[in-house]
Structures are given as C-alpha cells and as structure tokens.
Amino acid sequence: MAGQIDPEDSIFETLRKKDDANAQEEKSQLVNGKERALYEKQQKRLGELIEANTTLPCTVSSVRVLGAVNTRPNFLKRIVDPLLSANKDRPYTLSEAIRETQYAADQLRRHGIFHDPISITVDRPDRTDPSSTPTDVDLYLSVREKARIAFKVGTEAGNTEGSAFANVYLRNLFGGAESLSLNAAQGTRTRTAYHGSFEAPILADPDFRAEVGALASSTQKTWASHEEVLKGGWTKFRWLGRGGKHELGYSGIWRQVTGLAEKASPTVRGDAGDSVKSSITYSVTNDQRDYPLLPHRGYFTKSTLELAGWGPLQGDVAFGKAEMEGQGAVAIPIPGVTGHSGVSLTTGFRAGLIYPLPLGLDSTFQPSRINDRFQLGGPTDVRGFRLGGLGPSDGNDAVGGDLYAAGSANLLVPLPRLGSEKPVRIQAFINGGRLLALKQSEHEKMDAASVRRNVSSTIAEFGNGLPSMAAGVGLVYGHPVARFELNFSLPLVIRKGEDARKGLQFGLGISML
C-alpha cells in the first residue's frame, strides 16, 4: 500500500545512518591524525635543518601568512614585517631566523583567533628570479582561523555564588583580533546581570590591549538587608610588563541601595538611595602558581589601588582604596614516595584600607558608604564565620569596615585511594582576620588632620588582642571552573557582635584565602 514503510527497511536505514556517522567520525579522526603527523614531520624536518645549518647565514626575503582569510593584511604586517632582513641592522643565521619566526607565530597564537598548531615552512625563492641571492629564504606561517561567532549557554561559579548565563562572543570582528562579548546572567544572589565589552589589541600587540564596556545588574545583599542596583561603564588598558599583568582603568557607576528589608538597620537605611562613583583603578597581578585553584607550588600576588571622587573625578563619593593579596604554596615531599606526593602547604594573606578624601575640589571629607566598605567572613575567606560575619554590625546587618587583614594556612593531602593526580584533597586549615571601621567621634568634623589621626588609631587597634579565628578540616575539589570546599569549622576566637558558624560549611569560589 502506498505510504507504508517496511519495518525492516526502517531498521536497516537506522543502522546505515549509524554506520555512516561512525564512518564520518573515524574519517575525521583520521584526517586530524594525518594533520598532526604531518605537523610533527614538518617540525622534525625543521629541527634537522636547523641542526645541520645552525650558523648558515641567510636573508629573509619574504614572510607570508597562509590561511588568514578574515584577518587584515596590515594587522599581520605589523607582526611579520620585523622578520624581514631589510628591517634588520645585521644579517641572520638560519637558527636566528627560525627563532624569530617562532616568536611571531607565538604572537599570532596569543591573539586567540587561530587554532593550534601554527606551522612554519622554510623555502628557497625561485632561482630564476634575478632579484634573489644565494642566501635568500622565504618563510611561510600556515594558520587556521577560529570561528568568528560563538554562542554559549551554561552555568558558572563565582565567589559564594552560582549562576546561569548566556553569552555571545564575536571574534576577530574587524580583522584585527578585536572581540565583542555580550553576556546575560541570573544567579543565586544576582537577580539579573547584563554586560557587554569590546576589546582590541593596540598596535597588534597581544600583550597590550584596550577594552570598553557597560553593565547593568541587580544583586541581593542579604547580609545587609538590601539590594544593590548598578548601571555604568568602564574603559581599561591591560599590558604585560615588569612585575606581571598590569591594568589601568576608569569607571563611572551609578549605584542604588534599594529593596530594604523590613528590619533593615539604621546604618543601611542611612545609605539607601542613589550614589555615583567615578574612579580610576590600577592593579598589578603576578601569578606563578602551577594550578591556581589547587596550587602545589608557586606564589601569587595582586595589588589594587582605586581613587574615587577626588579632584576632577567628581561623583558623590570620594576615597582612596588600597588592597593587597598574596598566596604561596610549597610541595611537601613524603619519605618513601617517589615523585610528587600531592601533599602541600598553602598560606594566604589579604589586607585593605579605605582612606576618606575630599569630594571634588571641596575640602569636606565624607565617611565611607556601605557600597564601598570591605566585608569579611564566609567560606571563601575566613572560614568558620558566616558571610560578612566579621567586623562592624548594626542589628542583624553586617555593615562592613574600612580596614581589614586576614590570613590562612592550609595543609592539603590527597585521598589515599585517588592519589595525587586527582584534584581532590583533604584539607586541614586555620584562618583568622579582623575588620574595623574607621574610628571617629560622632560630632567630630572630618578634615585632613582628623582623618590622619583616625586612620592611625584604627591601625593601632589591630594590635589589641587576637584576631577572630577558626580551624577545621574538610574536602576540597579543584574543578577547572571553580574550587569546591566542604568543611567542618570550629570557631576559636569570636568578638562581640560577630556571627560565627560551627559545623559544616560549603564554599564555592575562584579565589579562596
């Protein structure tokens, strides 16, 4: 009968499609394998050629980038032109020419618009060309461009928060390694967050980049009985220099403290409403850890300076803010265990200070607002305390402080059945810290002299007794996206008004003390 399908034909058709899919996958693997084998053969031949002719003088007459169909020629020209002998003040040897070409290939790779590997080919020019010389060589860089549009939907983890997101990423937008990123997210604390950023290298240098962006977000801050709404934009410059990665930026952000809980404290109510922060920020980061989320060895340092509202910056908040962070990890050898034992000792330290400044060109100083103060306590910094559980409070609200310091020591041991290769560790830790508000009399006028005096007396207060402390043991998993911790904590030192937490505590973050 017309329109009927034989069940056997349907079964055979399904099997045939499955076989075709398997065959296609095998074919793809075979092609990739051949490409890899060809690349390895080329690299081997290149190595043999260099070894046999390492001191041979040569003249680089041309450099060509093959496969860069969507990349501007003048962008590539900035990277490869320095290779030409005409632009050098002395002759090449063959090994020097290859080394310089490998550096140019690495520059192309670090722009993030080409697939690995980038292969290098050395050839002789046409002997019939009257302009060529016996020492001339031509260099070829073969590249494969990455897709120009990427769309991603998923989940991500930040400090004390998980979220779902959708991201559109446009790569090599105008042919010069520019990128445009548009992101929308909704999380456990962040109601909504939208941001977009455009980034481009300066003078085709992968280590010197500029970025402009804008954001709009709404975040619940349950530890202080309010919601914070942000809208604004920024511009940043990033470069790789002495001491690590540097970043200099300006941001203008409109902030609103809103959605106050019924039992919000007078301090939170006093800072409710709108404010505008106009600030310049500079930071330098040096990360030498082997695995940042679960380091076995190495160190990490980061320093950040922010200047807001002072002089021509305007806005309606003014302060100087300085923060520093450091972490060090040491692998501990175990007698009888060959190679890496997986046992390590990690120590961390963080500190910060907010220094009041006169607003604009005025001479009037202002105290800090709840939007700008530091918060301390929780599973990502001082474990054994609730989120924002250290420092000044007003009723049930953690209202933050102007000066803090915190430290931690963690001993990490691999699980016996899993071994050191798996990113799972048993952790024993002790951590502590203090968070203080700037000392100030209620009716004292804030001027330069009183601010200096109050900052000095607040710093001196750090030596008054032990810091708030807790110790414990737990389980750590270093996922590529974030670090997960499940700890049993026991508070050891608690100050009046602080909110400690004895028992199990779950931590999720990308930067743990």
N, C-alpha and C positions, 0 to 999 in steps of 0.2 A: 504493500500500500504506500502511495506517495506520502512523503513526510515522515515515515517511520525510520528509526535508526536502529541498526542491528547492535545489540548489547556487546557482542564480541568485537565489532568494529570500534565501538566506543572505548572498550578496554585496550585494544591494540593501539588506538590513536593516543590514548593517555600514556601508554608505555613508550610509544615512539617519541612523544614530546619530552618525556622524562629523559630518554636516551639522548635526544638532541641537546637538551640542557646540559647533561653531563658531558657530552662531547664538546659543547661550546666552552664549558668551564675548563676541561682538560686542554683545549686548544689555547685558551687564554693563558693558562699556567705555562704551557709550552712556549708561547711567544715571550712571556715575561722572563722565563728561564733562559731563552736564547738571547734576549736583550742583555740580561745580566752577565751571561757567559761572554758575550761579545764585548761588553764594557770591561770585564775583568781581563780579557785577552788584550784589549787596547791598552789598559793600564800596565799590564805586564810588558808589552812591547815597548811602551813609552819608558818604563823603568830600564829596560835593557838598552834602549837607545841613549838614554841619559848616562848610564853607567859606562857605555863604550865611548861616548863622545863628550864627557863631562866638561872638558876645558876647551872644546872646539869653539872658536869664535863664530858668531852668527849675527845676522842682521835681520830683524823682524820687519819685513816689508809690508805685511798686511795682517789684520786681525778681523775675522768675521764671526758673527753670532748667527748660527743657523737655527731656524725653528721659532724665532721670536716674532711671530706674525702680528701680534697685537701690541707690541711694545715699540715706543717711539725710537727712531734711529738716533736722534740727538741725545736721548737718555742713555742708550747703550754706548754712544760715542764717548761720553764722559768717563765711562768705566774702562773701555778698552783702549782709548787713544794713548794713555800713558805707556802702553806696552810697545808702541812703535819706536823703532830705533831713531827715527827722525826727531823724536821728542826726548831723547836721552843725551846726556852730556858725555857718555863714554860707551864703547862697544859692549855687547853682551857676550857671555859664554852661553852655551846651549843650556846648561843646568840653571843659570840665572834666568834665562828667558822662560823656561818651563815653570820655575818657581813663581815668577811674576804673573804668569798666566793662571796658575793655580790660585793665586791671591784674587785675581779678577773674577775667576769662577766662583770663589767663595763669596765675594761681594754680591754677585748675581743671586746666589743661593739665599743669602741673608735678607734679601728684599722680600722673600716669601711668595714670589709669583711664578717660580719654576719648580718642576719636580726634580727630585734627586734620582740618579746622579746627573751631573753636568760633565759631559765627556770632552776631552781635549785631543785634538789631532794636529800633528806637525807634518807639514808637507813642503816640498820644494816647488818654487814657481816654475812656470813654463820656460824651458831653456832657450826657446826661440825668441823670448821677449828680450829685445835689445836693452831695456832699462834694468834688467835683473843682473845681479852679481853672483859669483860662486858661493858667497856666504849667506845669501838671502834665504829666509824661511817664511812660510805662511802659516798662521795659526788659526784653528777653527774651534769654536766652542759650540757644541750641539746641545740645545735645550728643548724641553717640552713644557709649554705653558700650562699652569693650573687653570681650572675652570674659573671664569670671571664672576659667576654668581653662585653663592652658596646659601642655602636655607636650612636652618636647624631649629628643631623643637626638642626640648628636653627638660631636665632638672639640673640644678646646680646647688652647691653648698657654699655659704659664706660663714663668717663667724657668728655662731649661735642662731643661724637661720638657714632654712632650706627654701627653695623657690622653684617654680616652673617658669619657663621662658620660651620665647620665640625670637629668632634672630635672622635678619637678612644681611648678608655680607657681600659687598661688591668689591672685587679685587681688580687691581690694575685698571682703574676706572678710565683714566685718560692716557694710558700707555706709559706712565712714568712711575709705576709701583704705588699709585695712590689707592686708598681704600675708603669705603663708606660703610659704616656699621650702624644698623638700626635695631634696637632691642626693646622688647616689652616683657615685663616680668610681674609675677604675683607670688608673694611668699607668705611664710608663717607670721612674719611681723610687718613686712612691707605690703600694704594693701595693693598699691599699683606703683609701677616704676617704668618710665619711658625715657630712653636716652638715645641720642644719635651723635656720631662723631665722624669727622673727616680727617684723615691722616695722610701725610705725604712726606717723602724724603726731601731734604734740602741738598741741592747740587748733586743728586744721585748718590748720596752717601747713606748707606743703610744704618749707620751709627749716629746720624743727625736728622731728626725728624720733627715735624711740626704737626700740631693737632688742634682742631677747633671742635667744640661740641656743645650740646644743650641737653637739659634734663628736666623732668617733672616727676615728682614722687610723693607718696604719702605713706608714712611709717608710724606704726603704733609703738609707743614707748611706755609699756605697761609698768615699768619700774618707777615711772614718774607721772603716771596718771594723765597722759596727754598723747596727742597725735601731732606729728610734725609734717608739714607740707613744704616742699621745696620746689622752686622753679628758678631756672637761671642758665647760665652758660659759662664757658671757660675757653681759654686758649693756653696751649702748653708747648714747650720746646724740650726735646729729650736728646741727650747725646752721651756717648761713651767716652769717658775721659779718665784722668788720673784719679784713683780712689774708687772707681766703679761707675755706675749709671747715674747720671745727673738729670734733674728735671726742674725746669723753671716755668711757672705758670701764673696766670691771672684768672680770677673767677669773680663773678658778680651773681650773688644768690639772694633771692627773696625767700625768707623763711616765715612760716606762720605756726605758732603754737596754738593748737585748737583741739576740739573734741575732748575737753577736760572731763574727767570722771567726776561723779557726784561728790566724792570725798577727796578731791584734789586739794593739796596743801596750799596755804597762803603764798609760799615761795613760788610754786608753779603758777598760781593764778596771777601773781605779780609780773611774771614774764610772759603771760599769754598775750596773743596778738601778733602783729607783724614786725619784722625787722629786716634790714638789708645789710648783708655783709659784702664788702668789696675788699678783696685781699690779694696779696702776692705771696706765692708759696715757692720755696726752694727745698729740694730733697736730694740726697745722695745715698745710693744703696750699693753695698758690696756683698754679694752672696757667693761664698766659696764652699758651701755645703755640698756633699755628694748627692744627697737626696733631701730637698728642703722639708718635706712633710714628715720624714722619719730619718733624720741625719745620723750617720755613724761616725763621721769625722768632718772637720772643716769648721768654718765660722761664718757669721752673718752680722752685718752692721747696717743700720739705717738711721739717718739724722734728718729731721724735718724742721724747717723754720717757716713761720707764717706771720705776715704783717698785715693787719686789717684796720681800715678806717683812719689811719694816721695821715696827716698832711693832705695831699691832693686825692687820696683814695676815696675819701668821703664815706658814704654809707651811714649807718647809725649805731654801729658797734666799733670799738677801737681797742686793739690789744696786740701784743706780741706773744706768739706761742712757739715754744721750742719743745721738741720731743726727740728722744733717742732710744734706740732699741738694739740689743746685741744678743747673740746666741753662739755658743761654742759646743762642739761635740767631739768626744775622744773615744776611739775604739779601745776596748779593754781586752787584751789577749788572755786566753784561758789555758793554763798548762795542760798539755795532752791533746789540745785541739789544734789541728793544722789549718792554716788559712784564717779567714775571717770568722771570728767566733760569734758575731752577731750581738755581743754584749757591748753596750756603750753608755757613757755618762754624758748627759746634756745639761748645760746650765744656761739660764737666760736672765736678762735684766731689761727693765723698761723704766723710763722716767720722763716727766714732763712738767712744764711750768707755763702758766698764763700770767703775763705781766700787763696790767692796765696801762693804757696810753691815752693822751688827749685826743678827742674826736676832731678830725679835720684840722683846721688851723686854730681851733679854740684851745684854751688852756684848762678846760674842765675834764677831769678824769671820770670814768664810769666803771662801776663794778661789772664783772662778767655776767653773762646771761646763761640760763640753763642749756641753751642750744650749743654753747661753746665750751662748757666745762668738761673736764675729764670724768669718766665713770670707771670704776674699778670693782672687780669681783665677778665671779662666774666661771664656767667651765673652760673658757679659752685663756684666762689669765690667772687669777688667784683662785684655784680650785678649793672646794670646801666652803664657798660662800655663794649666796645667790647673786643673780645678775644685778650689778650695781650695789651689792651688799656692803661694800666698804665705804667709809667716809661719811660726809655730812648727810643728814636726812632731816626731813620735816614731816612728822607724822609717819605715814607709810610710804612716802615718796623719797627715793634716792635723788638728791638734787645736785650731786656732783661736787667737784672741788677744783682748785686752781693749781695744786701742786701734788704730784704723786711719785712714788717709786715702788717697784715691785720686782721680786726675784724668785727664781725657781731652780731646783736641782732634781733631775730625773734619771733614775737608773733603769735602763731598758734591757730586757733579757728575752731571747727567743723562746717560743714554746718548744719543749723537748721533741714532740712528735713532728713538728713542722719544720724545724731547723731555721738557719739564719737567712735562707734565700727568700722565705715568705715574709711579706711586710706586716707581720703580726708579732706584737711584743707584749710581755708582761711588764708593767710599769710600777715602780715604787718612787714616790715623789714627796718632797716637802717644799712648800711655797709660802710666800708672805708678801705683805705690802702695806702701804699707808697712803691715804688720800686726805688732803687737808684743804679747807677753804682759807682764803687769804684773811689774815687777822685784821679786823677793822672795827673801831668803835662806832656805835650806832649813829652818833651825831658828829663824827669826825669828818672834816672836809677833806676830800681826796685831791691832793696836789702832788707834785713830783717828790717832795720830801717825805710826805706821809706814806706814799706808795713804796718808796725805797725802804723805809723803816718797817712797814708791814710785811713786805716780802722777806726781809732779813729775819724778822721774828718768826715767820711761818716756817722758813727753812730750819731755824734753830729748834723748832718744835719736833722735828724728825728724831732728834736725839732723846726725846722724852719717852722712855720706856721702849718695850719691844714692839715690833710691827705685828699686825694681825697675821696669824699663821695657821696653816693646816697641813696635815700629812695624810698619806693614803697609798693605796695600791689599786691597780686597775689593768684593763686590757686595752691595747692600742692597735688600731688598724690603719696603715698608711695607704689609703686608696689614691690613685693618680689625681682625683678631683679634689679630695679633702681628707683631713685626718679625723678619724672617729675614735672617741675615748669613752669607756665605761669605767668609772672609778668609784671606789668606796673611800669616802673622805672623812677625816676626823679633825674638826677644828681644835687648835691648841691654844691660841690666844685670840680673844674676842673683845673688842672695845664696846662700850655702852652705845646702844643705838644701832650697832651693826647687825646684819642679817646673815648668820652662818647657816650652813646646811650639813648636818651629819647624815651619812648614809650614801646611797647610790646617787650618782650624778652623771648624766650623759652629756658629752661635749662633741661639737661638730664645728670645724673651722679650718681655715687655710693658714692661720698664723697663731700658733699656740705658744704660750710662755714656757 
